[in-house]
């Protein structure tokens, strides 16, 4: 039986899918994360209520800070951020991870975004699918949920391709910085 203490749980820092290396961010990854984020800002900023971090000024230093804090949080089991890297390269094609978890169930929220130049190649679906598989097979998840913006059709399609069930739509659940109310879809897979 796994330890009830999150810090004592074994969580793989690195694993692979067919085309991706999936691993926790580490010190030194900031430059490559910045390249992926900077290229994708226009896409990410379409959904400011769910991607609010993308509204702030992005820099190599801010991305390096994200990587260092992300690695620290990963080790402490406070959050499990993961980078999606094209296998055999150092090219970051997106980011994902398991967030807002409850080890007593256990349940996790999977979040994700893809680098714009790699859209429509199935890489985000592949990476998120591998992460969800690890959540169920290694971490003992009983529930994994995703909460995309209702208008984020790409993210909704990823959830649907991975066999998530749409459980409902929370109307006027989030607010953009300009006050526009947004709906949030609740997708989940259970075991």
DRENPA-3360 file (N, C-alpha, C; in nm, 2 decimals, always signed):
BEGIN
1 = XXXXXXXX = +0.08/-0.12/+0.00/+0.00/+0.00/+0.00/+0.09/+0.12/+0.00 ~ +0.06/+0.22/-0.09/+0.14/+0.34/-0.09/+0.13/+0.42/+0.04 ~ +0.24/+0.50/+0.07/+0.24/+0.58/+0.19/+0.14/+0.69/+0.18 ~ +0.07/+0.72/+0.29/-0.02/+0.83/+0.29/+0.04/+0.96/+0.28 ~ +0.17/+0.97/+0.31/+0.25/+1.09/+0.30/+0.29/+1.12/+0.15 ~ +0.24/+1.23/+0.09/+0.27/+1.25/-0.05/+0.42/+1.26/-0.08 ~ +0.50/+1.31/+0.01/+0.64/+1.32/-0.01/+0.71/+1.19/-0.03 ~ +0.65/+1.08/+0.03/+0.71/+0.95/+0.03/+0.66/+0.87/-0.09;
9 = XXXXXXXX = +0.57/+0.92/-0.17/+0.51/+0.85/-0.29/+0.62/+0.85/-0.40 ~ +0.63/+0.74/-0.46/+0.72/+0.73/-0.58/+0.64/+0.78/-0.70 ~ +0.69/+0.89/-0.76/+0.63/+0.95/-0.88/+0.74/+0.95/-0.99 ~ +0.73/+0.89/-1.10/+0.83/+0.90/-1.20/+0.86/+1.04/-1.25 ~ +0.99/+1.08/-1.24/+1.03/+1.21/-1.29/+1.04/+1.22/-1.45 ~ +1.05/+1.10/-1.51/+1.07/+1.09/-1.65/+1.01/+0.96/-1.70 ~ +0.94/+0.96/-1.81/+0.89/+0.85/-1.88/+0.87/+0.88/-2.03 ~ +0.84/+0.78/-2.11/+0.83/+0.81/-2.26/+0.71/+0.76/-2.32;
17 = XXXXXXXX = +0.67/+0.82/-2.43/+0.56/+0.77/-2.51/+0.63/+0.74/-2.65 ~ +0.55/+0.71/-2.75/+0.61/+0.68/-2.88/+0.70/+0.79/-2.93 ~ +0.66/+0.91/-2.92/+0.73/+1.02/-2.98/+0.78/+1.13/-2.88 ~ +0.76/+1.11/-2.76/+0.79/+1.21/-2.66/+0.86/+1.15/-2.54 ~ +0.95/+1.24/-2.48/+1.00/+1.22/-2.35/+0.92/+1.32/-2.26 ~ +0.87/+1.26/-2.15/+0.78/+1.34/-2.06/+0.86/+1.34/-1.93 ~ +0.89/+1.47/-1.88/+0.96/+1.47/-1.76/+0.94/+1.60/-1.68 ~ +0.97/+1.60/-1.56/+0.96/+1.72/-1.47/+1.05/+1.83/-1.52;
25 = XXXXXXXX = +1.01/+1.95/-1.52/+1.10/+2.06/-1.55/+1.22/+2.06/-1.45 ~ +1.34/+2.11/-1.50/+1.45/+2.11/-1.42/+1.52/+2.24/-1.44 ~ +1.61/+2.28/-1.34/+1.69/+2.40/-1.36/+1.77/+2.39/-1.49 ~ +1.77/+2.50/-1.57/+1.83/+2.50/-1.70/+1.74/+2.49/-1.81 ~ +1.61/+2.45/-1.79/+1.51/+2.43/-1.90/+1.44/+2.56/-1.94 ~ +1.47/+2.67/-1.87/+1.40/+2.80/-1.89/+1.41/+2.85/-2.03 ~ +1.52/+2.84/-2.09/+1.54/+2.89/-2.23/+1.45/+2.82/-2.33 ~ +1.45/+2.69/-2.32/+1.36/+2.61/-2.41/+1.21/+2.62/-2.38;
33 = XXXXXXXX = +1.18/+2.64/-2.25/+1.04/+2.67/-2.22/+1.00/+2.80/-2.27 ~ +1.09/+2.90/-2.26/+1.06/+3.03/-2.31/+1.04/+3.03/-2.46 ~ +1.12/+2.96/-2.53/+1.10/+2.95/-2.68/+0.96/+2.90/-2.72 ~ +0.92/+2.79/-2.64/+0.79/+2.73/-2.67/+0.67/+2.83/-2.63 ~ +0.69/+2.89/-2.52/+0.58/+2.98/-2.47/+0.57/+3.11/-2.56 ~ +0.69/+3.17/-2.59/+0.69/+3.29/-2.67/+0.63/+3.26/-2.81 ~ +0.65/+3.15/-2.87/+0.59/+3.11/-3.00/+0.44/+3.09/-2.99 ~ +0.39/+3.06/-2.87/+0.25/+3.02/-2.86/+0.17/+3.12/-2.79;
41 = XXXXXXXX = +0.22/+3.23/-2.75/+0.14/+3.33/-2.67/+0.01/+3.37/-2.73 ~ +0.01/+3.39/-2.86/-0.12/+3.43/-2.92/-0.23/+3.33/-2.90 ~ -0.19/+3.20/-2.91/-0.29/+3.09/-2.89/-0.33/+3.08/-2.74 ~ -0.23/+3.09/-2.66/-0.25/+3.07/-2.51/-0.34/+3.19/-2.46 ~ -0.32/+3.31/-2.51/-0.39/+3.42/-2.46/-0.54/+3.43/-2.51 ~ -0.58/+3.34/-2.59/-0.72/+3.33/-2.63/-0.81/+3.29/-2.51 ~ -0.75/+3.23/-2.41/-0.83/+3.18/-2.30/-0.77/+3.23/-2.17 ~ -0.78/+3.36/-2.15/-0.72/+3.42/-2.03/-0.77/+3.38/-1.89;
49 = XXXXXXXX = -0.89/+3.33/-1.89/-0.95/+3.29/-1.76/-0.88/+3.16/-1.72 ~ -0.85/+3.07/-1.81/-0.79/+2.94/-1.78/-0.64/+2.94/-1.80 ~ -0.58/+3.03/-1.87/-0.44/+3.04/-1.89/-0.39/+3.18/-1.85 ~ -0.43/+3.22/-1.73/-0.39/+3.35/-1.68/-0.24/+3.38/-1.68 ~ -0.17/+3.27/-1.65/-0.02/+3.29/-1.64/+0.04/+3.34/-1.78 ~ -0.03/+3.31/-1.89/+0.02/+3.36/-2.02/+0.00/+3.51/-2.04 ~ -0.08/+3.57/-1.96/-0.10/+3.72/-1.97/+0.02/+3.80/-1.92 ~ +0.09/+3.74/-1.83/+0.21/+3.82/-1.77/+0.32/+3.82/-1.87;
57 = XXXXXXXX = +0.41/+3.92/-1.85/+0.53/+3.93/-1.93/+0.61/+3.80/-1.92 ~ +0.65/+3.75/-2.04/+0.73/+3.62/-2.04/+0.87/+3.66/-2.07 ~ +0.96/+3.59/-2.01/+1.10/+3.61/-2.03/+1.18/+3.48/-2.00 ~ +1.30/+3.48/-2.04/+1.38/+3.36/-2.00/+1.39/+3.34/-1.85 ~ +1.41/+3.45/-1.78/+1.41/+3.44/-1.63/+1.28/+3.39/-1.57 ~ +1.17/+3.44/-1.62/+1.04/+3.40/-1.57/+1.02/+3.25/-1.60 ~ +1.06/+3.21/-1.71/+1.04/+3.06/-1.75/+1.14/+2.98/-1.67 ~ +1.26/+3.03/-1.64/+1.36/+2.95/-1.56/+1.31/+2.94/-1.42;
65 = XXXXXXXX = +1.25/+3.05/-1.37/+1.19/+3.05/-1.23/+1.08/+2.94/-1.23 ~ +0.99/+2.94/-1.33/+0.88/+2.84/-1.34/+0.95/+2.70/-1.33 ~ +1.05/+2.67/-1.41/+1.12/+2.54/-1.41/+1.17/+2.50/-1.27 ~ +1.24/+2.60/-1.21/+1.30/+2.57/-1.08/+1.19/+2.55/-0.97 ~ +1.09/+2.63/-0.97/+0.98/+2.62/-0.87/+0.90/+2.49/-0.91 ~ +0.88/+2.46/-1.04/+0.81/+2.34/-1.08/+0.88/+2.21/-1.03 ~ +1.01/+2.21/-1.04/+1.09/+2.10/-1.00/+1.08/+2.08/-0.85 ~ +1.09/+2.19/-0.78/+1.08/+2.19/-0.63/+0.94/+2.14/-0.59;
73 = XXXXXXXX = +0.84/+2.19/-0.65/+0.70/+2.14/-0.62/+0.68/+1.99/-0.66 ~ +0.75/+1.95/-0.77/+0.74/+1.81/-0.81/+0.80/+1.72/-0.70 ~ +0.92/+1.76/-0.65/+0.99/+1.68/-0.55/+0.91/+1.68/-0.42 ~ +0.84/+1.79/-0.38/+0.77/+1.80/-0.26/+0.63/+1.74/-0.28 ~ +0.59/+1.70/-0.40/+0.46/+1.65/-0.43/+0.34/+1.75/-0.41 ~ +0.38/+1.88/-0.42/+0.27/+1.98/-0.42/+0.21/+2.00/-0.55 ~ +0.28/+1.97/-0.66/+0.23/+1.99/-0.79/+0.32/+1.90/-0.88 ~ +0.26/+1.85/-0.99/+0.34/+1.76/-1.07/+0.35/+1.81/-1.22;
81 = XXXXXXXX = +0.42/+1.92/-1.24/+0.43/+1.97/-1.38/+0.52/+1.88/-1.46 ~ +0.49/+1.87/-1.59/+0.57/+1.79/-1.68/+0.59/+1.86/-1.81 ~ +0.70/+1.85/-1.87/+0.73/+1.90/-2.00/+0.72/+1.79/-2.11 ~ +0.67/+1.82/-2.22/+0.65/+1.73/-2.33/+0.76/+1.76/-2.43 ~ +0.86/+1.67/-2.45/+0.98/+1.70/-2.53/+0.98/+1.60/-2.64 ~ +1.01/+1.64/-2.76/+1.02/+1.55/-2.88/+1.14/+1.46/-2.85 ~ +1.11/+1.33/-2.86/+1.21/+1.23/-2.83/+1.34/+1.25/-2.91 ~ +1.45/+1.23/-2.85/+1.58/+1.24/-2.92/+1.62/+1.39/-2.95;
89 = XXXXXXXX = +1.55/+1.48/-2.89/+1.58/+1.63/-2.91/+1.57/+1.70/-2.78 ~ +1.59/+1.83/-2.78/+1.55/+1.91/-2.66/+1.44/+2.00/-2.69 ~ +1.36/+1.97/-2.79/+1.25/+2.06/-2.84/+1.13/+2.04/-2.75 ~ +1.08/+2.14/-2.68/+0.96/+2.13/-2.60/+0.84/+2.16/-2.69 ~ +0.75/+2.06/-2.70/+0.63/+2.07/-2.78/+0.51/+2.11/-2.70 ~ +0.52/+2.11/-2.57/+0.41/+2.15/-2.49/+0.44/+2.12/-2.34 ~ +0.34/+2.15/-2.26/+0.36/+2.13/-2.12/+0.23/+2.07/-2.06 ~ +0.24/+1.99/-1.96/+0.12/+1.93/-1.90/+0.15/+1.90/-1.75;
97 = XXXXXXXX = +0.08/+1.81/-1.70/+0.11/+1.78/-1.56/-0.02/+1.74/-1.48 ~ +0.00/+1.70/-1.36/-0.11/+1.66/-1.27/-0.11/+1.76/-1.16 ~ -0.23/+1.82/-1.14/-0.25/+1.94/-1.05/-0.36/+1.92/-0.96 ~ -0.37/+2.00/-0.85/-0.48/+2.00/-0.76/-0.53/+1.86/-0.73 ~ -0.44/+1.78/-0.68/-0.47/+1.65/-0.65/-0.52/+1.63/-0.50 ~ -0.59/+1.52/-0.49/-0.63/+1.47/-0.36/-0.59/+1.33/-0.34 ~ -0.49/+1.31/-0.27/-0.43/+1.17/-0.25/-0.53/+1.08/-0.18 ~ -0.63/+1.13/-0.10/-0.72/+1.04/-0.03/-0.81/+0.97/-0.12;
105 = XXXXXXXX = -0.83/+1.02/-0.25/-0.92/+0.95/-0.34/-0.85/+0.83/-0.41 ~ -0.74/+0.84/-0.47/-0.67/+0.96/-0.52/-0.73/+1.01/-0.66 ~ -0.73/+1.15/-0.67/-0.77/+1.21/-0.80/-0.68/+1.32/-0.83 ~ -0.67/+1.35/-0.96/-0.58/+1.45/-1.02/-0.66/+1.53/-1.12 ~ -0.61/+1.66/-1.14/-0.65/+1.73/-1.26/-0.54/+1.74/-1.36 ~ -0.56/+1.70/-1.48/-0.46/+1.71/-1.59/-0.48/+1.84/-1.66 ~ -0.37/+1.92/-1.68/-0.38/+2.04/-1.75/-0.27/+2.03/-1.87 ~ -0.29/+2.11/-1.97/-0.20/+2.10/-2.08/-0.21/+2.21/-2.18;
113 = XXXXXXXX = -0.10/+2.24/-2.25/-0.10/+2.33/-2.36/+0.00/+2.28/-2.46 ~ -0.02/+2.32/-2.59/+0.07/+2.28/-2.69/+0.14/+2.39/-2.77 ~ +0.26/+2.37/-2.81/+0.34/+2.47/-2.88/+0.27/+2.48/-3.02 ~ +0.25/+2.61/-3.06/+0.18/+2.64/-3.18/+0.23/+2.56/-3.31 ~ +0.36/+2.56/-3.33/+0.41/+2.50/-3.45/+0.40/+2.35/-3.45 ~ +0.35/+2.29/-3.34/+0.33/+2.14/-3.33/+0.19/+2.10/-3.32 ~ +0.10/+2.20/-3.34/-0.05/+2.17/-3.34/-0.08/+2.07/-3.46 ~ -0.18/+1.99/-3.43/-0.24/+1.90/-3.53/-0.14/+1.78/-3.57;
121 = XXXXXXXX = -0.06/+1.75/-3.48/+0.03/+1.63/-3.50/+0.00/+1.52/-3.40 ~ -0.10/+1.54/-3.31/-0.13/+1.44/-3.21/-0.04/+1.43/-3.10 ~ +0.06/+1.52/-3.09/+0.16/+1.51/-2.98/+0.10/+1.54/-2.84 ~ +0.01/+1.64/-2.83/-0.05/+1.67/-2.70/-0.14/+1.55/-2.66 ~ -0.22/+1.50/-2.75/-0.30/+1.39/-2.72/-0.21/+1.27/-2.67 ~ -0.11/+1.24/-2.74/-0.01/+1.14/-2.70/+0.05/+1.16/-2.56 ~ +0.10/+1.28/-2.54/+0.16/+1.31/-2.41/+0.06/+1.31/-2.30 ~ -0.05/+1.37/-2.31/-0.16/+1.37/-2.21/-0.20/+1.23/-2.18;
129 = XXXXXXXX = -0.22/+1.15/-2.29/-0.26/+1.01/-2.27/-0.16/+0.93/-2.19 ~ -0.03/+0.96/-2.21/+0.07/+0.89/-2.13/+0.07/+0.93/-1.99 ~ +0.05/+1.06/-1.96/+0.04/+1.11/-1.83/-0.08/+1.05/-1.75 ~ -0.19/+1.05/-1.82/-0.32/+0.99/-1.76/-0.29/+0.84/-1.73 ~ -0.23/+0.77/-1.82/-0.20/+0.63/-1.80/-0.11/+0.61/-1.67 ~ -0.01/+0.70/-1.66/+0.08/+0.69/-1.54/-0.01/+0.72/-1.41 ~ -0.10/+0.82/-1.42/-0.18/+0.85/-1.30/-0.26/+0.73/-1.26 ~ -0.32/+0.66/-1.35/-0.39/+0.54/-1.32/-0.31/+0.42/-1.28;
137 = XXXXXXXX = -0.21/+0.39/-1.36/-0.13/+0.27/-1.34/-0.02/+0.28/-1.23 ~ +0.04/+0.39/-1.21/+0.15/+0.41/-1.12/+0.10/+0.48/-0.99 ~ +0.02/+0.58/-1.00/-0.02/+0.66/-0.89/-0.15/+0.61/-0.83 ~ -0.22/+0.52/-0.89/-0.34/+0.46/-0.83/-0.46/+0.55/-0.84 ~ -0.46/+0.64/-0.94/-0.57/+0.74/-0.95/-0.70/+0.66/-0.97 ~ -0.81/+0.71/-0.91/-0.94/+0.66/-0.93/-1.02/+0.76/-1.02 ~ -0.97/+0.88/-1.03/-1.03/+0.99/-1.11/-0.93/+1.08/-1.16 ~ -0.93/+1.11/-1.29/-0.85/+1.22/-1.35/-0.95/+1.31/-1.43;
145 = XXXXXXXX = -0.94/+1.44/-1.40/-1.03/+1.53/-1.46/-0.95/+1.64/-1.54 ~ -1.02/+1.70/-1.63/-0.97/+1.81/-1.71/-1.08/+1.92/-1.71 ~ -1.03/+2.05/-1.71/-1.13/+2.16/-1.69/-1.10/+2.27/-1.80 ~ -1.12/+2.23/-1.93/-1.09/+2.33/-2.03/-1.20/+2.44/-2.04 ~ -1.16/+2.55/-2.09/-1.26/+2.66/-2.13/-1.36/+2.60/-2.23 ~ -1.48/+2.62/-2.22/-1.58/+2.57/-2.31/-1.56/+2.60/-2.45 ~ -1.49/+2.72/-2.48/-1.46/+2.76/-2.62/-1.33/+2.70/-2.67 ~ -1.25/+2.63/-2.59/-1.12/+2.58/-2.63/-1.14/+2.44/-2.70;
153 = XXXXXXXX = -1.18/+2.45/-2.82/-1.22/+2.33/-2.89/-1.10/+2.23/-2.90 ~ -0.98/+2.28/-2.92/-0.86/+2.19/-2.93/-0.85/+2.11/-2.80 ~ -0.86/+2.17/-2.68/-0.84/+2.10/-2.56/-0.96/+2.00/-2.54 ~ -1.08/+2.05/-2.57/-1.20/+1.96/-2.56/-1.18/+1.83/-2.65 ~ -1.13/+1.85/-2.77/-1.11/+1.73/-2.86/-1.00/+1.64/-2.80 ~ -0.90/+1.69/-2.73/-0.80/+1.61/-2.67/-0.86/+1.52/-2.57 ~ -0.95/+1.58/-2.48/-1.02/+1.51/-2.38/-1.10/+1.40/-2.44 ~ -1.18/+1.43/-2.54/-1.27/+1.34/-2.61/-1.19/+1.22/-2.67;
161 = XXXXXXXX = -1.08/+1.25/-2.74/-1.00/+1.15/-2.80/-0.94/+1.05/-2.70 ~ -0.92/+1.10/-2.58/-0.86/+1.02/-2.47/-0.97/+0.94/-2.39 ~ -1.09/+0.95/-2.43/-1.20/+0.88/-2.36/-1.25/+0.94/-2.24 ~ -1.23/+1.07/-2.22/-1.29/+1.14/-2.10/-1.43/+1.16/-2.13 ~ -1.51/+1.16/-2.03/-1.66/+1.18/-2.04/-1.68/+1.33/-2.00 ~ -1.77/+1.39/-2.08/-1.81/+1.53/-2.04/-1.91/+1.52/-1.93 ~ -1.88/+1.56/-1.81/-1.97/+1.55/-1.70/-2.06/+1.67/-1.68 ~ -2.02/+1.78/-1.74/-2.11/+1.90/-1.73/-2.03/+2.02/-1.77;
169 = XXXXXXXX = -2.11/+2.13/-1.78/-2.05/+2.26/-1.81/-2.09/+2.36/-1.70 ~ -1.99/+2.41/-1.64/-2.01/+2.51/-1.53/-2.02/+2.65/-1.60 ~ -2.14/+2.70/-1.60/-2.17/+2.83/-1.67/-2.12/+2.95/-1.59 ~ -2.06/+3.05/-1.66/-2.01/+3.17/-1.59/-1.92/+3.14/-1.47 ~ -1.84/+3.04/-1.49/-1.76/+2.99/-1.38/-1.63/+3.06/-1.36 ~ -1.58/+3.12/-1.47/-1.45/+3.19/-1.47/-1.47/+3.33/-1.53 ~ -1.38/+3.42/-1.50/-1.39/+3.56/-1.55/-1.26/+3.60/-1.62 ~ -1.27/+3.65/-1.74/-1.15/+3.71/-1.80/-1.11/+3.83/-1.73;
177 = XXXXXXXX = -0.99/+3.88/-1.75/-0.95/+4.01/-1.69/-1.04/+4.13/-1.72 ~ -1.11/+4.12/-1.84/-1.20/+4.23/-1.88/-1.34/+4.21/-1.82 ~ -1.36/+4.11/-1.75/-1.49/+4.08/-1.69/-1.58/+3.99/-1.76 ~ -1.54/+3.95/-1.88/-1.62/+3.85/-1.96/-1.62/+3.72/-1.89 ~ -1.75/+3.67/-1.87/-1.76/+3.54/-1.80/-1.74/+3.43/-1.90 ~ -1.68/+3.32/-1.85/-1.65/+3.21/-1.93/-1.71/+3.08/-1.87 ~ -1.74/+2.99/-1.96/-1.79/+2.86/-1.91/-1.67/+2.76/-1.91 ~ -1.68/+2.66/-1.82/-1.58/+2.56/-1.80/-1.64/+2.42/-1.82;
185 = XXXXXXX = -1.58/+2.34/-1.90/-1.62/+2.20/-1.91/-1.55/+2.12/-1.81 ~ -1.63/+2.02/-1.76/-1.57/+1.92/-1.67/-1.57/+1.79/-1.74 ~ -1.45/+1.74/-1.78/-1.43/+1.61/-1.83/-1.36/+1.52/-1.73 ~ -1.39/+1.39/-1.73/-1.33/+1.30/-1.63/-1.32/+1.16/-1.69 ~ -1.22/+1.09/-1.64/-1.20/+0.95/-1.66/-1.19/+0.89/-1.52 ~ -1.26/+0.78/-1.50/-1.26/+0.72/-1.37/-1.21/+0.57/-1.38 ~ -1.17/+0.51/-1.27/-1.13/+0.37/-1.27/-1.18/+0.31/-1.15;
% end
